[in-house]
Amino acid sequence: MEWEKLAARHKPALLSAVRDRIAAGTSRVVELRPITDLGFSTSEAASLLDELAEQKVLERTEVLRCPSCNGHIAQDVLVNQVCPQCNHDFREKGDEPTKVITYLLLGGLSRDVPWLVAIHGFNSQGEWQRDFAWLAANKFRYHAPVLMYQFPMSRYGVMLRWRHLQLAAELAEKLVLAVQHAEKHGITEPPDVVLHSFGSLLFAALLDLPNYKNLRFGRVIIAGGIIDPRYDFDRHIVAGRCQAVLNHCAGKDEAVGLAQIMMPTAGPCGTHGLLSKAVVNIRSSNYKHGSFFEGETLTENLSVGGPWDHFLRRPMAYLADLPGHFTPAANWKPLSALIVVPLRVLCIALPLPVLLMALNGWFQDTKNLLGSILRSHRVG
Amino acid sequence: MVELSKEQLKDVAKSIVVGQGNQFVKELLRDNQIPIGLNKSDFYKNMMDAIDGGRLTEVMLVAWLEEVEGWGNQHIHLHEPLARSLDEVRQLVAASDYADLLNATAVTEFPDFLELTSIAISEAAFTLSWHKGNSSWTRVKRKDYRDEQEGDVYEFRAFRERSNRTVVRYEWVVGKPYSAVFIQLPNEGTLHADATNEVWRVLVELGLIEVPLPRVPLTKSVHGFRQDAAQVTATSAKLHAEGGYAEFVTTLPEGGIDQVEALRKLDRAVEDDDFPRADGKFKLSDEVHDGLSRPLTVEVIGGDSRIRLWVQCKREDVYLLTDLLWEHGLA
């Protein structure tokens, strides 16, 4: 739909309001009343909706309504001559259903967050998850449980691929149980996911684990991600493992650059973007690595119309309709192994002398202590 | 079967054209290779010609009536099944005062009061049918008039009497975990209580039960239907708690409460156990349910164990619906 072409014939504010309403997909029927409540006349609103019907964005249809309760009377029920909502008897009252012009949305509708899983980074006990849990609980109230996944604090393990796979398998096991629990409570849809930093790398590893191909996810938000920009999310989306992916990048994130040096398979998707075509990349230029989950920004991201709220709820056709949306340069290449390998060895080796120094200090202290005890005995 | 004269058969045909939905009259004509026509007057003329020409017989009419009369456009009360075998039922009926009604047909009966007109026992089901002539009123404004009498003006509003035939049926299909009372009378005053009391009276008299069969609660089925958007379109839900109720209704011409975000959120927040009684209105599509002859518009009043079918349909359609309700009530 080329909305720009309508600008010549309709007020920009009216166009914007109707476009927002259609993109929000909050109901199959588009009523005139909410538009006229904004100060537009019925005729100008109807004129725009009529044009959208011609463009096949809406369907303009004549619907029968009960003159008593305004309920819809379907043609097959009309033969009864009784309103199924209020039992108004048309034959007895001597009246007929009224014909009302109705506009129906032809595109996709909004969706709900069925339940949500949040996975934090490595250098953290998930402090942000506490704020996130509180905000999410307030946002979704009773209708979307939130699972805060806690994995063990891991600093050296993040540098070893086998440890990634071990943690990913543990995460997968927890999610299998969580899915069973959700299904037991009537939630059959797969969870949406919010990932930060190392959590994103774990999630990508989980998607590739052969034993957990049955795990499916709804919409996935990656914030401060450290996945290789070339990671193929498209195949997971096509296979139905994920419904859609939002990669929220930060303009001032230095941590993701270090991640590709320190961690095997990592990459700076949190600054460069993800190259998979189906992924929606957005960038907040003032954000740092941890900005996503600070009180004010987190509230902004989750509030109605905020980028995460938009991504989680809007119809698929309007997912990329976000401020800061960009297409990443396709020519991204990882750092040369000549740089990465020595630096990674250094990162792994660096803690060793520190450990030896610590052990040496403890050895010296113990030797001194034993010496003083022995001396005191001799004196005695 | 009593042999009807052609004139009697024409009277029956006339009642069919008046009382049955166009779609079903068309099917009767089509199934018997009789020209159909465009409207009710065409149907009537073509039926008369077919009777005169011997192409539409009493056997054909009875078979067709048994399939569609009293199915759909009715209320269905679900109760527990009979605790008897069909052989026992057959013996008890044969030994009763109603033995002569066994496999009787009642094509021409229009009794003033609910009257047991036939008992059918097949290999699979036990069915009791009552008939009653029923009248209702159609407003005819063009017959209104005003008259001045003794200095005051009176307005007289005209209604034309409309007569048709209604069926009440009790049926137990062997193997089904429920039996049902089908009532074509409106749920007004004591009409339904009177009809079900008549059913229990006859069943007691036949020696099949000692006390009325308990109701099958349908509240769980309502909750189940509400949550199964893949199979059922829920257009409204009324959830009762002690001291109040919550109701959400979509006014969409198509689609259900899952097509309105605000209602969907509300529905997700509902804890079923907080609402011990629930009612709902639903649509079942013949594109989703293979066995349906047409889409069904249905109301389920959970606490009353009552189903209101808003369209005329076939026996198979009714049982597809009641089976589906039963399955959704098991969870």
Interface residues (C-beta under 8 A of the other chain):
Chain A: G25 T26 S27 R28 V29 T61 V63 R65 N70 G71 H72 A74 D76 V77 V79 N80 P84 Q85 R91 E92 K93 G94 T102 L104 L109 S110 D112 R141 Y142 H143 A144 G186 R313
Chain B: G21 N22 N73 S136 W137 T138 R139 V140 K141 F159 R162 Q227 S236 V249 T251 L252 P253 E254 G255 Q259 V260 E261 A262 R264 K265 R268 A269 K281 R294 P295 T297 E299 R308 W310 V311 Q312
